[in-house]
Amino acid sequence: MFSAKRGFASVKLNRCFSTRPISIYPRSRPHPLPRLLTSASRNPASNLRFSTVSQWNQQAAAAPLSYSEAAGEEIQEQVQSPEPPSEVKGGVQRKDGPITLFSELAERGLVSQPVVDTIVRDMGIKTMTQVQSLTIEELLKGRDILAQARTGTGKTLAFLIPVLQNIINNDPNLLDPRIGSKTASSTDIRAIIISPTRELAEQIAVETGKVTRGTGVKVMTAVGGTSKREGLMRMRRHGCHILVGTPGRLKDLLSDPYSDVRAPNLKALVLDEADRLLDQGFAPEIREIQQLLPRRQDVDRQTLLFSATVPREVLQIVRATAKPDFKFVQTVQEGEQATHERVPQRFVTCNGLENQMPALVELCLQELKKQDTDKPFKAIVYFNSTTEVALASAILQQLKPSRDVPPSDYTFPRSTYIVEIHAKLSQDRRTRAADGFRRAQSAIMLSSDVTARGMDFPNVTHVIQVGVPTNDDQYVHRIGRTARGDKNGEAWLLLPRIEARDFRYKLSQFPLEADHSLQTATVNMKEEAQLPEHVAGILRAVGERTAAIPAHMKADVYRALLGTHQQLQDKAGLIKSMNDLTRYAWGMAEPPGLSMGTVVKLGLRGIPGLNIGIDRDNPTDVRPGFGRDRSAGGYGRGGGGGGGGYGSRSGQGSFRGSSSRDGGGYPSSGGFGSSRSSGRFDSSTSERYGGAKRYSRGFDREDPRSSERSAQRDSGY
Ligand SMILES: Nc1ncnc2c1ncn2[C@@H]1O[C@H](COP(=O)(O)OP(=O)(O)OP(=O)(O)O)[C@@H](O)[C@H]1O
């Protein structure tokens, strides 16, 4: 957990435990709603939109089609945005206009002075961001709000301040730390904040601890992967006013008749990353949590929903269930993508899947060379599956100088912190990885989507995505890890040629520019070539490190990639590319085996090039040539059949394409297409090996709909 020593909250936060979850709120306004119209009173200086259901009916006319109107439903009012810079610069605040300075919250008697002092004096935050300016005052009135604002624009404080103040307004004693502490109880929780990931829940709890410092309001966390018992003991001992957690553990606590965790006077329910929490993966648990809370007819509470992305369906769900005074605050203009203008976005087309790792290493080396003490290189590299994260981490870790690895042009500086994070690690390791990366100056974090949303790592200079993300929202959230607050950052996307169509389809609306600076991206690994020394050097370095990776790890990545590329139409092209990866990058004599069940499930039946009937997950499969023992030895440097992968012997700048005849150089062939293996890779032969019944594991894309669900099951995500 975070501690004051590490530069986080001095308030002691406690984590507890695990799981269940929406028709979001009870329907509280008449249905069906009349079709409403949009009025537009847009401030020319503004690109903000602000809507209230109660105002919809008063709107009469015209104006362009709004988001919701286009959807055939209600209306939105376009209202003025604040203009913080000019007003704030002059130090003169309009007393009737939108609030843009935190100090004014106290001056207007809206927020208690000690709370404002904490924000302004202790946290050093004086001026509000747009989303804060547009929501805080409204939320203080107890309204339901769904707010959409760009990543890194302070949405957390936007909901924390009103949640805290409304609790204090309801029970002013809580402003006094002594009295508040004495009256705190786990059976009288006043606010619940739900986050889709454990790391984010912990981060929000730390932020809440900062804001509540100096008051008697107690903050606790409840996330999976931690001891439920210990968490409960802490909660009972210290009490809790604000509980921050993940859906599974919250549901578990609230539904447990012996937990003593209750919220009979709940004032606020916050859904951070609301669209994620309301999608199919989490919605059932959120629904169950709501059913465990007092009915809104009996106890009035507000619901606060925040995210950088708000798909239309989410808006519709929320509208259908929110209070009549519900507002939709949107600081991202309609049709505009919620990525920051300050993030240059580049894509690199790699010749094949086998070029991605060298291109990643080349990019990191290139950017590390440019770093200086004022701006150290700090990158998050996103992959679409946990196995890819693990493999990349294993390779990159070995590119750091050690007893066995002398520093060279192809190694990272010793000071570069390299760490992996994904849902299959223990919670303890995940927390340590996140903490370590947060504190590090120069660092590379290999990550699945567990860190894609909400995580506020300081000073991230680069977000690099390997492969096309699941959808455009995921792209937005990932690149939102950089350029936070007033910082700058850049985003890179490395994709193989086979994903080009997918890329154009999913990400066409983003301002991505082609980049051709990475030479390793375009090398044709199948042909002999004379390469510049530094290109050959990178290929050699990556090849040697790849050779040392156990075969089963590569086989897992192979299966995961098949899963994450399921939507690709060109199956034959996919298998060919995958087999090139296993051969030219990993030095495998033949592709990892797949059971017939897996092949069928993936829609690959009849596709040439598969190695069917051999599944390392099947313990009865003892055919020679497969499984860990053989293939572990089959990689790497120059074994006759093994290969060595990337340029393991391509010194002096020369770079030799593979040939099954010479079996050496870069990369060696290892019998691909040799008589021994021929026949295995055609579908007719494959059929003969069919019959394995188990569905292979390894399809572990951590995308919003599959893996987080399984992660949730596995580890209380
Ligand atoms: N008014 C402000 N002025 C300057 N910095 C702020 C302000 N409000 C919040 N911050 C800081 O900006 C950073 C990003 O805030 P936060 O994590 O709340 O962003 P977010 O909008 O929730 O992002 P995401 O969409 O990624 O979840 C934090 O470090 C926070 O302390």
The ligand as an SDF file (V2000), in Angstrom:
LIG
                    3D

 31 33  0  0  0  0  0  0  0  0999 V2000
   -7.1780   21.8860  -10.9040 N   0  0  0  0  0  0  0  0  0  0  0  0
   -6.0470   21.1970  -11.0590 C   0  0  0  0  0  0  0  0  0  0  0  0
   -4.9070   21.8270  -11.3900 N   0  0  0  0  0  0  0  0  0  0  0  0
   -3.7690   21.1300  -11.5500 C   0  0  0  0  0  0  0  0  0  0  0  0
   -3.6480   19.8010  -11.3820 N   0  0  0  0  0  0  0  0  0  0  0  0
   -4.7570   19.1280  -11.0510 C   0  0  0  0  0  0  0  0  0  0  0  0
   -6.0060   19.7820  -10.8680 C   0  0  0  0  0  0  0  0  0  0  0  0
   -6.9140   18.8580  -10.5140 N   0  0  0  0  0  0  0  0  0  0  0  0
   -6.2610   17.6770  -10.4880 C   0  0  0  0  0  0  0  0  0  0  0  0
   -4.9750   17.8290  -10.8080 N   0  0  0  0  0  0  0  0  0  0  0  0
   -3.9450   16.7850  -10.9390 C   0  0  0  0  0  0  0  0  0  0  0  0
   -4.0180   16.2930  -12.2860 O   0  0  0  0  0  0  0  0  0  0  0  0
   -3.6760   14.9150  -12.3080 C   0  0  0  0  0  0  0  0  0  0  0  0
   -4.7200   14.1200  -13.0620 C   0  0  0  0  0  0  0  0  0  0  0  0
   -5.9240   14.0900  -12.3320 O   0  0  0  0  0  0  0  0  0  0  0  0
   -6.9210   12.8520  -12.3810 P   0  0  0  0  0  0  0  0  0  0  0  0
   -6.1870   11.5950  -12.1340 O   0  0  0  0  0  0  0  0  0  0  0  0
   -8.0430   13.1710  -11.4990 O   0  0  0  0  0  0  0  0  0  0  0  0
   -7.3470   12.8880  -13.9090 O   0  0  0  0  0  0  0  0  0  0  0  0
   -8.5930   12.1940  -14.6290 P   0  0  0  0  0  0  0  0  0  0  0  0
   -9.3170   13.2560  -15.3660 O   0  0  0  0  0  0  0  0  0  0  0  0
   -9.3620   11.4130  -13.6310 O   0  0  0  0  0  0  0  0  0  0  0  0
   -7.8630   11.2340  -15.6570 O   0  0  0  0  0  0  0  0  0  0  0  0
   -8.3460    9.8070  -16.2560 P   0  0  0  0  0  0  0  0  0  0  0  0
   -9.3980   10.0970  -17.2830 O   0  0  0  0  0  0  0  0  0  0  0  0
   -7.1160    9.2610  -16.8350 O   0  0  0  0  0  0  0  0  0  0  0  0
   -8.8880    9.0330  -15.1200 O   0  0  0  0  0  0  0  0  0  0  0  0
   -3.5300   14.4820  -10.8680 C   0  0  0  0  0  0  0  0  0  0  0  0
   -2.1690   14.3980  -10.5810 O   0  0  0  0  0  0  0  0  0  0  0  0
   -4.1870   15.5710  -10.0730 C   0  0  0  0  0  0  0  0  0  0  0  0
   -3.6130   15.7510   -8.8060 O   0  0  0  0  0  0  0  0  0  0  0  0
  1  2  1  0
  2  3  1  0
  2  7  2  0
  3  4  2  0
  4  5  1  0
  5  6  2  0
  6  7  1  0
  6 10  1  0
  7  8  1  0
  8  9  2  0
  9 10  1  0
 10 11  1  0
 11 12  1  0
 11 30  1  0
 12 13  1  0
 13 14  1  0
 13 28  1  0
 14 15  1  0
 15 16  1  0
 16 17  2  0
 16 18  1  0
 16 19  1  0
 19 20  1  0
 20 21  2  0
 20 22  1  0
 20 23  1  0
 23 24  1  0
 24 25  2  0
 24 26  1  0
 24 27  1  0
 28 29  1  0
 28 30  1  0
 30 31  1  0
M  END
$$$$
